[in-house]
Amino acid sequence: MVENPVICDCNDVCKSDIVDKIKDKNLKTINEVGKELDAGTGCGGCQFDIQDILNEINN
């Protein structure tokens, strides 16, 4: 199992990058993550995974 999987293949963004940015900037939405990291702004296929990460951290 990969400990730090790539979540956004289009922009090569790993889970740890997303988690760190959510915590550092208190991000709440997929759009906010996209503005900070470009994650989810390509094909959009990873947006459900980004939302799951947001839910894990913010709930």
N, CA, C and O atoms as a Tripos MOL2 file, in Angstrom:
@<TRIPOS>MOLECULE
protein
  236   235    59     0     0
PROTEIN
NO_CHARGES

@<TRIPOS>ATOM
      1 N           0.8380   -1.1900    0.0000 N.3       1 MET1
      2 CA          0.0000    0.0000    0.0000 C.3       1 MET1
      3 C           0.8830    1.2540    0.0000 C.2       1 MET1
      4 O           1.8690    1.3340    0.7320 O.2       1 MET1
      5 N           0.5180    2.2020   -0.8130 N.am      2 VAL2
      6 CA          1.2650    3.4550   -0.9220 C.3       2 VAL2
      7 C           0.8760    4.3690    0.2390 C.2       2 VAL2
      8 O          -0.3070    4.6350    0.4520 O.2       2 VAL2
      9 N           1.8610    4.8450    0.9830 N.am      3 GLU3
     10 CA          1.6030    5.6960    2.1400 C.3       3 GLU3
     11 C           1.2240    7.1200    1.7510 C.2       3 GLU3
     12 O           0.4600    7.7810    2.4550 O.2       3 GLU3
     13 N           1.7580    7.5830    0.6340 N.am      4 ASN4
     14 CA          1.4880    8.9420    0.1850 C.3       4 ASN4
     15 C           1.0990    8.9110   -1.2940 C.2       4 ASN4
     16 O           1.8780    9.3070   -2.1610 O.2       4 ASN4
     17 N          -0.1130    8.4340   -1.5660 N.am      5 PRO5
     18 CA         -0.5190    8.2700   -2.9660 C.3       5 PRO5
     19 C          -0.7130    9.6090   -3.6790 C.2       5 PRO5
     20 O          -1.0260   10.6290   -3.0640 O.2       5 PRO5
     21 N          -0.5190    9.5680   -4.9810 N.am      6 VAL6
     22 CA         -0.8570   10.7220   -5.8120 C.3       6 VAL6
     23 C          -2.3750   10.7480   -5.9130 C.2       6 VAL6
     24 O          -2.9890    9.7740   -6.3480 O.2       6 VAL6
     25 N          -2.9730   11.8490   -5.5140 N.am      7 ILE7
     26 CA         -4.4280   12.0010   -5.5720 C.3       7 ILE7
     27 C          -4.8260   12.6070   -6.9080 C.2       7 ILE7
     28 O          -5.7770   12.1490   -7.5420 O.2       7 ILE7
     29 N          -4.1080   13.6270   -7.3320 N.am      8 CYS8
     30 CA         -4.3990   14.3010   -8.5950 C.3       8 CYS8
     31 C          -3.3050   13.9480   -9.6040 C.2       8 CYS8
     32 O          -2.2010   14.4920   -9.5650 O.2       8 CYS8
     33 N          -3.6380   13.0270  -10.5020 N.am      9 ASP9
     34 CA         -2.6730   12.6160  -11.5210 C.3       9 ASP9
     35 C          -2.3770   13.7360  -12.5140 C.2       9 ASP9
     36 O          -1.2390   13.8780  -12.9640 O.2       9 ASP9
     37 N          -3.3770   14.5240  -12.8560 N.am     10 CYS10
     38 CA         -3.1920   15.5830  -13.8520 C.3      10 CYS10
     39 C          -2.1280   16.5940  -13.4250 C.2      10 CYS10
     40 O          -1.3390   17.0630  -14.2450 O.2      10 CYS10
     41 N          -2.1170   16.9220  -12.1360 N.am     11 ASN11
     42 CA         -1.1980   17.9390  -11.6310 C.3      11 ASN11
     43 C          -0.1780   17.3810  -10.6440 C.2      11 ASN11
     44 O           0.5370   18.1370   -9.9860 O.2      11 ASN11
     45 N          -0.1150   16.0400  -10.5450 N.am     12 ASP12
     46 CA          0.8770   15.3570   -9.7150 C.3      12 ASP12
     47 C           0.8950   15.8750   -8.2780 C.2      12 ASP12
     48 O           1.9330   16.3020   -7.7720 O.2      12 ASP12
     49 N          -0.2840   15.8290   -7.6240 N.am     13 VAL13
     50 CA         -0.4080   16.2990   -6.2490 C.3      13 VAL13
     51 C          -0.6600   15.0970   -5.3390 C.2      13 VAL13
     52 O          -1.6110   14.3420   -5.5390 O.2      13 VAL13
     53 N           0.2000   14.9340   -4.3420 N.am     14 CYS14
     54 CA          0.1050   13.8180   -3.3940 C.3      14 CYS14
     55 C          -0.8290   14.1490   -2.2370 C.2      14 CYS14
     56 O          -1.1250   15.3100   -1.9560 O.2      14 CYS14
     57 N          -1.2780   13.0910   -1.5810 N.am     15 LYS15
     58 CA         -2.1850   13.2550   -0.4490 C.3      15 LYS15
     59 C          -1.5770   14.1340    0.6370 C.2      15 LYS15
     60 O          -2.2570   15.0000    1.1870 O.2      15 LYS15
     61 N          -0.3080   13.9200    0.9470 N.am     16 SER16
     62 CA          0.3210   14.7090    2.0180 C.3      16 SER16
     63 C           0.3310   16.2030    1.6910 C.2      16 SER16
     64 O           0.1880   17.0320    2.5900 O.2      16 SER16
     65 N           0.4960   16.5510    0.4260 N.am     17 ASP17
     66 CA          0.4610   17.9630    0.0260 C.3      17 ASP17
     67 C          -0.9240   18.5570    0.2840 C.2      17 ASP17
     68 O          -1.0540   19.6820    0.7660 O.2      17 ASP17
     69 N          -1.9460   17.7820   -0.0460 N.am     18 ILE18
     70 CA         -3.3220   18.2450    0.1550 C.3      18 ILE18
     71 C          -3.6140   18.3860    1.6420 C.2      18 ILE18
     72 O          -4.1600   19.3990    2.0780 O.2      18 ILE18
     73 N          -3.2530   17.3760    2.4150 N.am     19 VAL19
     74 CA         -3.4940   17.4040    3.8640 C.3      19 VAL19
     75 C          -2.7840   18.5960    4.5010 C.2      19 VAL19
     76 O          -3.3870   19.3320    5.2830 O.2      19 VAL19
     77 N          -1.5210   18.7870    4.1740 N.am     20 ASP20
     78 CA         -0.7560   19.9030    4.7500 C.3      20 ASP20
     79 C          -1.3790   21.2460    4.4120 C.2      20 ASP20
     80 O          -1.4810   22.1190    5.2750 O.2      20 ASP20
     81 N          -1.7990   21.4200    3.1580 N.am     21 LYS21
     82 CA         -2.3680   22.7060    2.7410 C.3      21 LYS21
     83 C          -3.7210   22.9560    3.4030 C.2      21 LYS21
     84 O          -4.0220   24.0830    3.7970 O.2      21 LYS21
     85 N          -4.5390   21.9040    3.5260 N.am     22 ILE22
     86 CA         -5.8370   22.0470    4.1980 C.3      22 ILE22
     87 C          -5.6280   22.5090    5.6340 C.2      22 ILE22
     88 O          -6.3140   23.4120    6.1120 O.2      22 ILE22
     89 N          -4.6730   21.8830    6.3160 N.am     23 LYS23
     90 CA         -4.4140   22.2430    7.7080 C.3      23 LYS23
     91 C          -3.7910   23.6270    7.8330 C.2      23 LYS23
     92 O          -4.1770   24.3990    8.7100 O.2      23 LYS23
     93 N          -2.8330   23.9500    6.9700 N.am     24 ASP24
     94 CA         -2.1330   25.2360    7.0430 C.3      24 ASP24
     95 C          -3.0450   26.4200    6.7330 C.2      24 ASP24
     96 O          -2.9630   27.4680    7.3740 O.2      24 ASP24
     97 N          -3.9160   26.2340    5.7370 N.am     25 LYS25
     98 CA         -4.7490   27.3490    5.2570 C.3      25 LYS25
     99 C          -6.2000   27.2400    5.7020 C.2      25 LYS25
    100 O          -7.0240   28.0800    5.3400 O.2      25 LYS25
    101 N          -6.5260   26.1970    6.4960 N.am     26 ASN26
    102 CA         -7.8970   25.9850    6.9690 C.3      26 ASN26
    103 C          -8.8850   25.9160    5.7990 C.2      26 ASN26
    104 O          -9.9340   26.5600    5.8170 O.2      26 ASN26
    105 N          -8.5330   25.1280    4.7950 N.am     27 LEU27
    106 CA         -9.3600   25.0190    3.6000 C.3      27 LEU27
    107 C         -10.5930   24.1760    3.8860 C.2      27 LEU27
    108 O         -10.5430   23.2290    4.6710 O.2      27 LEU27
    109 N         -11.7030   24.5280    3.2400 N.am     28 LYS28
    110 CA        -12.9760   23.8510    3.4860 C.3      28 LYS28
    111 C         -13.6080   23.2690    2.2260 C.2      28 LYS28
    112 O         -14.5000   22.4260    2.3300 O.2      28 LYS28
    113 N         -13.1750   23.6910    1.0410 N.am     29 THR29
    114 CA        -13.8350   23.2570   -0.1900 C.3      29 THR29
    115 C         -12.8280   22.7350   -1.2140 C.2      29 THR29
    116 O         -11.6300   23.0120   -1.1430 O.2      29 THR29
    117 N         -13.3580   21.9690   -2.1670 N.am     30 ILE30
    118 CA        -12.5460   21.4770   -3.2700 C.3      30 ILE30
    119 C         -11.9830   22.6510   -4.0630 C.2      30 ILE30
    120 O         -10.8280   22.6120   -4.4870 O.2      30 ILE30
    121 N         -12.7700   23.6770   -4.2640 N.am     31 ASN31
    122 CA        -12.3080   24.8540   -5.0070 C.3      31 ASN31
    123 C         -11.1380   25.5350   -4.3170 C.2      31 ASN31
    124 O         -10.1990   25.9780   -4.9790 O.2      31 ASN31
    125 N         -11.1860   25.6220   -2.9980 N.am     32 GLU32
    126 CA        -10.0740   26.2280   -2.2590 C.3      32 GLU32
    127 C          -8.8030   25.4020   -2.4170 C.2      32 GLU32
    128 O          -7.7160   25.9550   -2.5850 O.2      32 GLU32
    129 N          -8.9390   24.0710   -2.3620 N.am     33 VAL33
    130 CA         -7.7850   23.1990   -2.5670 C.3      33 VAL33
    131 C          -7.2310   23.4000   -3.9810 C.2      33 VAL33
    132 O          -6.0170   23.4570   -4.1750 O.2      33 VAL33
    133 N          -8.1230   23.5050   -4.9560 N.am     34 GLY34
    134 CA         -7.7120   23.7180   -6.3380 C.3      34 GLY34
    135 C          -6.9620   25.0210   -6.5370 C.2      34 GLY34
    136 O          -5.9790   25.0740   -7.2770 O.2      34 GLY34
    137 N          -7.4240   26.0660   -5.8780 N.am     35 LYS35
    138 CA         -6.7520   27.3630   -6.0020 C.3      35 LYS35
    139 C          -5.3530   27.3320   -5.3910 C.2      35 LYS35
    140 O          -4.4410   27.9930   -5.8880 O.2      35 LYS35
    141 N          -5.1870   26.5740   -4.3280 N.am     36 GLU36
    142 CA         -3.8900   26.5030   -3.6430 C.3      36 GLU36
    143 C          -2.9090   25.5580   -4.3270 C.2      36 GLU36
    144 O          -1.7130   25.8440   -4.3900 O.2      36 GLU36
    145 N          -3.4130   24.4200   -4.8450 N.am     37 LEU37
    146 CA         -2.5230   23.3640   -5.3270 C.3      37 LEU37
    147 C          -2.7710   22.9450   -6.7760 C.2      37 LEU37
    148 O          -2.0080   22.1470   -7.3190 O.2      37 LEU37
    149 N          -3.8000   23.4550   -7.3990 N.am     38 ASP38
    150 CA         -4.2420   23.0220   -8.7330 C.3      38 ASP38
    151 C          -4.8310   21.6160   -8.7270 C.2      38 ASP38
    152 O          -5.2230   21.1200   -9.7830 O.2      38 ASP38
    153 N          -4.9040   20.9670   -7.5830 N.am     39 ALA39
    154 CA         -5.4930   19.6260   -7.4970 C.3      39 ALA39
    155 C          -6.9850   19.7060   -7.8150 C.2      39 ALA39
    156 O          -7.6940   20.5700   -7.3000 O.2      39 ALA39
    157 N          -7.4470   18.8030   -8.6590 N.am     40 GLY40
    158 CA         -8.8660   18.7570   -9.0160 C.3      40 GLY40
    159 C          -9.2530   19.6970  -10.1240 C.2      40 GLY40
    160 O         -10.4310   19.7900  -10.4690 O.2      40 GLY40
    161 N          -8.2910   20.4020  -10.6940 N.am     41 THR41
    162 CA         -8.6180   21.3930  -11.7190 C.3      41 THR41
    163 C          -8.3790   20.8890  -13.1370 C.2      41 THR41
    164 O          -8.6660   21.5990  -14.1010 O.2      41 THR41
    165 N          -7.8600   19.6770  -13.2730 N.am     42 GLY42
    166 CA         -7.6360   19.0910  -14.6010 C.3      42 GLY42
    167 C          -8.9010   18.3930  -15.0510 C.2      42 GLY42
    168 O          -9.8850   19.0420  -15.4030 O.2      42 GLY42
    169 N          -8.8750   17.0840  -15.0400 N.am     43 CYS43
    170 CA        -10.0300   16.3020  -15.5000 C.3      43 CYS43
    171 C         -11.1480   16.2680  -14.4620 C.2      43 CYS43
    172 O         -12.3000   16.0110  -14.8090 O.2      43 CYS43
    173 N         -10.8240   16.5250  -13.1930 N.am     44 GLY44
    174 CA        -11.8290   16.5210  -12.1250 C.3      44 GLY44
    175 C         -12.0820   15.1520  -11.5150 C.2      44 GLY44
    176 O         -12.8980   15.0190  -10.6020 O.2      44 GLY44
    177 N         -11.3930   14.1430  -12.0090 N.am     45 GLY45
    178 CA        -11.6250   12.7940  -11.5200 C.3      45 GLY45
    179 C         -11.2490   12.5710  -10.0670 C.2      45 GLY45
    180 O         -11.7210   11.6150   -9.4510 O.2      45 GLY45
    181 N         -10.4260   13.4160   -9.5150 N.am     46 CYS46
    182 CA         -9.9710   13.2460   -8.1320 C.3      46 CYS46
    183 C         -10.7830   14.0630   -7.1300 C.2      46 CYS46
    184 O         -10.4940   14.0340   -5.9340 O.2      46 CYS46
    185 N         -11.7830   14.7840   -7.5960 N.am     47 GLN47
    186 CA        -12.5170   15.6600   -6.6950 C.3      47 GLN47
    187 C         -13.2160   14.9120   -5.5660 C.2      47 GLN47
    188 O         -13.3250   15.4380   -4.4580 O.2      47 GLN47
    189 N         -13.6910   13.6970   -5.8240 N.am     48 PHE48
    190 CA        -14.3000   12.9110   -4.7530 C.3      48 PHE48
    191 C         -13.2630   12.5480   -3.6900 C.2      48 PHE48
    192 O         -13.5550   12.5690   -2.4950 O.2      48 PHE48
    193 N         -12.0530   12.2160   -4.1340 N.am     49 ASP49
    194 CA        -10.9770   11.8990   -3.1910 C.3      49 ASP49
    195 C         -10.5760   13.1290   -2.3810 C.2      49 ASP49
    196 O         -10.3150   13.0300   -1.1820 O.2      49 ASP49
    197 N         -10.5270   14.2680   -3.0280 N.am     50 ILE50
    198 CA        -10.2120   15.5190   -2.3150 C.3      50 ILE50
    199 C         -11.2840   15.8060   -1.2820 C.2      50 ILE50
    200 O         -10.9740   16.2100   -0.1610 O.2      50 ILE50
    201 N         -12.5420   15.6030   -1.6440 N.am     51 GLN51
    202 CA        -13.6420   15.8320   -0.6920 C.3      51 GLN51
    203 C         -13.5310   14.8790    0.4880 C.2      51 GLN51
    204 O         -13.7770   15.2760    1.6270 O.2      51 GLN51
    205 N         -13.1670   13.6320    0.2330 N.am     52 ASP52
    206 CA        -12.9770   12.6700    1.3260 C.3      52 ASP52
    207 C         -11.8840   13.1410    2.2850 C.2      52 ASP52
    208 O         -12.0310   13.0240    3.5010 O.2      52 ASP52
    209 N         -10.8010   13.6670    1.7440 N.am     53 ILE53
    210 CA         -9.7130   14.1810    2.5860 C.3      53 ILE53
    211 C         -10.1870   15.3930    3.3840 C.2      53 ILE53
    212 O          -9.8950   15.5070    4.5750 O.2      53 ILE53
    213 N         -10.9130   16.2920    2.7340 N.am     54 LEU54
    214 CA        -11.4720   17.4450    3.4410 C.3      54 LEU54
    215 C         -12.3790   16.9880    4.5880 C.2      54 LEU54
    216 O         -12.3080   17.5290    5.6920 O.2      54 LEU54
    217 N         -13.2220   16.0020    4.3250 N.am     55 ASN55
    218 CA        -14.1290   15.4980    5.3570 C.3      55 ASN55
    219 C         -13.3680   14.8840    6.5400 C.2      55 ASN55
    220 O         -13.7290   15.0930    7.6980 O.2      55 ASN55
    221 N         -12.3140   14.1260    6.2310 N.am     56 GLU56
    222 CA        -11.4990   13.5090    7.2770 C.3      56 GLU56
    223 C         -10.8940   14.5470    8.2000 C.2      56 GLU56
    224 O         -10.8630   14.3680    9.4180 O.2      56 GLU56
    225 N         -10.4140   15.6300    7.6170 N.am     57 ILE57
    226 CA         -9.7030   16.6380    8.3940 C.3      57 ILE57
    227 C         -10.6560   17.5920    9.1000 C.2      57 ILE57
    228 O         -10.4100   17.9810   10.2420 O.2      57 ILE57
    229 N         -11.7390   17.9730    8.4330 N.am     58 ASN58
    230 CA        -12.6150   19.0240    8.9510 C.3      58 ASN58
    231 C         -13.7960   18.5010    9.7670 C.2      58 ASN58
    232 O         -14.5180   19.2900   10.3760 O.2      58 ASN58
    233 N         -13.9990   17.2040    9.7880 N.am     59 ASN59
    234 CA        -15.1440   16.6730   10.5580 C.3      59 ASN59
    235 C         -14.7130   15.9620   11.8070 C.2      59 ASN59
    236 O         -15.5540   15.4640   12.5550 O.2      59 ASN59
@<TRIPOS>BOND
     1     1     2 1
     2     2     3 1
     3     3     4 2
     4     3     5 am
     5     5     6 1
     6     6     7 1
     7     7     8 2
     8     7     9 am
     9     9    10 1
    10    10    11 1
    11    11    12 2
    12    11    13 am
    13    13    14 1
    14    14    15 1
    15    15    16 2
    16    15    17 am
    17    17    18 1
    18    18    19 1
    19    19    20 2
    20    19    21 am
    21    21    22 1
    22    22    23 1
    23    23    24 2
    24    23    25 am
    25    25    26 1
    26    26    27 1
    27    27    28 2
    28    27    29 am
    29    29    30 1
    30    30    31 1
    31    31    32 2
    32    31    33 am
    33    33    34 1
    34    34    35 1
    35    35    36 2
    36    35    37 am
    37    37    38 1
    38    38    39 1
    39    39    40 2
    40    39    41 am
    41    41    42 1
    42    42    43 1
    43    43    44 2
    44    43    45 am
    45    45    46 1
    46    46    47 1
    47    47    48 2
    48    47    49 am
    49    49    50 1
    50    50    51 1
    51    51    52 2
    52    51    53 am
    53    53    54 1
    54    54    55 1
    55    55    56 2
    56    55    57 am
    57    57    58 1
    58    58    59 1
    59    59    60 2
    60    59    61 am
    61    61    62 1
    62    62    63 1
    63    63    64 2
    64    63    65 am
    65    65    66 1
    66    66    67 1
    67    67    68 2
    68    67    69 am
    69    69    70 1
    70    70    71 1
    71    71    72 2
    72    71    73 am
    73    73    74 1
    74    74    75 1
    75    75    76 2
    76    75    77 am
    77    77    78 1
    78    78    79 1
    79    79    80 2
    80    79    81 am
    81    81    82 1
    82    82    83 1
    83    83    84 2
    84    83    85 am
    85    85    86 1
    86    86    87 1
    87    87    88 2
    88    87    89 am
    89    89    90 1
    90    90    91 1
    91    91    92 2
    92    91    93 am
    93    93    94 1
    94    94    95 1
    95    95    96 2
    96    95    97 am
    97    97    98 1
    98    98    99 1
    99    99   100 2
   100    99   101 am
   101   101   102 1
   102   102   103 1
   103   103   104 2
   104   103   105 am
   105   105   106 1
   106   106   107 1
   107   107   108 2
   108   107   109 am
   109   109   110 1
   110   110   111 1
   111   111   112 2
   112   111   113 am
   113   113   114 1
   114   114   115 1
   115   115   116 2
   116   115   117 am
   117   117   118 1
   118   118   119 1
   119   119   120 2
   120   119   121 am
   121   121   122 1
   122   122   123 1
   123   123   124 2
   124   123   125 am
   125   125   126 1
   126   126   127 1
   127   127   128 2
   128   127   129 am
   129   129   130 1
   130   130   131 1
   131   131   132 2
   132   131   133 am
   133   133   134 1
   134   134   135 1
   135   135   136 2
   136   135   137 am
   137   137   138 1
   138   138   139 1
   139   139   140 2
   140   139   141 am
   141   141   142 1
   142   142   143 1
   143   143   144 2
   144   143   145 am
   145   145   146 1
   146   146   147 1
   147   147   148 2
   148   147   149 am
   149   149   150 1
   150   150   151 1
   151   151   152 2
   152   151   153 am
   153   153   154 1
   154   154   155 1
   155   155   156 2
   156   155   157 am
   157   157   158 1
   158   158   159 1
   159   159   160 2
   160   159   161 am
   161   161   162 1
   162   162   163 1
   163   163   164 2
   164   163   165 am
   165   165   166 1
   166   166   167 1
   167   167   168 2
   168   167   169 am
   169   169   170 1
   170   170   171 1
   171   171   172 2
   172   171   173 am
   173   173   174 1
   174   174   175 1
   175   175   176 2
   176   175   177 am
   177   177   178 1
   178   178   179 1
   179   179   180 2
   180   179   181 am
   181   181   182 1
   182   182   183 1
   183   183   184 2
   184   183   185 am
   185   185   186 1
   186   186   187 1
   187   187   188 2
   188   187   189 am
   189   189   190 1
   190   190   191 1
   191   191   192 2
   192   191   193 am
   193   193   194 1
   194   194   195 1
   195   195   196 2
   196   195   197 am
   197   197   198 1
   198   198   199 1
   199   199   200 2
   200   199   201 am
   201   201   202 1
   202   202   203 1
   203   203   204 2
   204   203   205 am
   205   205   206 1
   206   206   207 1
   207   207   208 2
   208   207   209 am
   209   209   210 1
   210   210   211 1
   211   211   212 2
   212   211   213 am
   213   213   214 1
   214   214   215 1
   215   215   216 2
   216   215   217 am
   217   217   218 1
   218   218   219 1
   219   219   220 2
   220   219   221 am
   221   221   222 1
   222   222   223 1
   223   223   224 2
   224   223   225 am
   225   225   226 1
   226   226   227 1
   227   227   228 2
   228   227   229 am
   229   229   230 1
   230   230   231 1
   231   231   232 2
   232   231   233 am
   233   233   234 1
   234   234   235 1
   235   235   236 2
@<TRIPOS>SUBSTRUCTURE
     1 MET1         2 RESIDUE 1 A MET
     2 VAL2         6 RESIDUE 1 A VAL
     3 GLU3        10 RESIDUE 1 A GLU
     4 ASN4        14 RESIDUE 1 A ASN
     5 PRO5        18 RESIDUE 1 A PRO
     6 VAL6        22 RESIDUE 1 A VAL
     7 ILE7        26 RESIDUE 1 A ILE
     8 CYS8        30 RESIDUE 1 A CYS
     9 ASP9        34 RESIDUE 1 A ASP
    10 CYS10       38 RESIDUE 1 A CYS
    11 ASN11       42 RESIDUE 1 A ASN
    12 ASP12       46 RESIDUE 1 A ASP
    13 VAL13       50 RESIDUE 1 A VAL
    14 CYS14       54 RESIDUE 1 A CYS
    15 LYS15       58 RESIDUE 1 A LYS
    16 SER16       62 RESIDUE 1 A SER
    17 ASP17       66 RESIDUE 1 A ASP
    18 ILE18       70 RESIDUE 1 A ILE
    19 VAL19       74 RESIDUE 1 A VAL
    20 ASP20       78 RESIDUE 1 A ASP
    21 LYS21       82 RESIDUE 1 A LYS
    22 ILE22       86 RESIDUE 1 A ILE
    23 LYS23       90 RESIDUE 1 A LYS
    24 ASP24       94 RESIDUE 1 A ASP
    25 LYS25       98 RESIDUE 1 A LYS
    26 ASN26      102 RESIDUE 1 A ASN
    27 LEU27      106 RESIDUE 1 A LEU
    28 LYS28      110 RESIDUE 1 A LYS
    29 THR29      114 RESIDUE 1 A THR
    30 ILE30      118 RESIDUE 1 A ILE
    31 ASN31      122 RESIDUE 1 A ASN
    32 GLU32      126 RESIDUE 1 A GLU
    33 VAL33      130 RESIDUE 1 A VAL
    34 GLY34      134 RESIDUE 1 A GLY
    35 LYS35      138 RESIDUE 1 A LYS
    36 GLU36      142 RESIDUE 1 A GLU
    37 LEU37      146 RESIDUE 1 A LEU
    38 ASP38      150 RESIDUE 1 A ASP
    39 ALA39      154 RESIDUE 1 A ALA
    40 GLY40      158 RESIDUE 1 A GLY
    41 THR41      162 RESIDUE 1 A THR
    42 GLY42      166 RESIDUE 1 A GLY
    43 CYS43      170 RESIDUE 1 A CYS
    44 GLY44      174 RESIDUE 1 A GLY
    45 GLY45      178 RESIDUE 1 A GLY
    46 CYS46      182 RESIDUE 1 A CYS
    47 GLN47      186 RESIDUE 1 A GLN
    48 PHE48      190 RESIDUE 1 A PHE
    49 ASP49      194 RESIDUE 1 A ASP
    50 ILE50      198 RESIDUE 1 A ILE
    51 GLN51      202 RESIDUE 1 A GLN
    52 ASP52      206 RESIDUE 1 A ASP
    53 ILE53      210 RESIDUE 1 A ILE
    54 LEU54      214 RESIDUE 1 A LEU
    55 ASN55      218 RESIDUE 1 A ASN
    56 GLU56      222 RESIDUE 1 A GLU
    57 ILE57      226 RESIDUE 1 A ILE
    58 ASN58      230 RESIDUE 1 A ASN
    59 ASN59      234 RESIDUE 1 A ASN
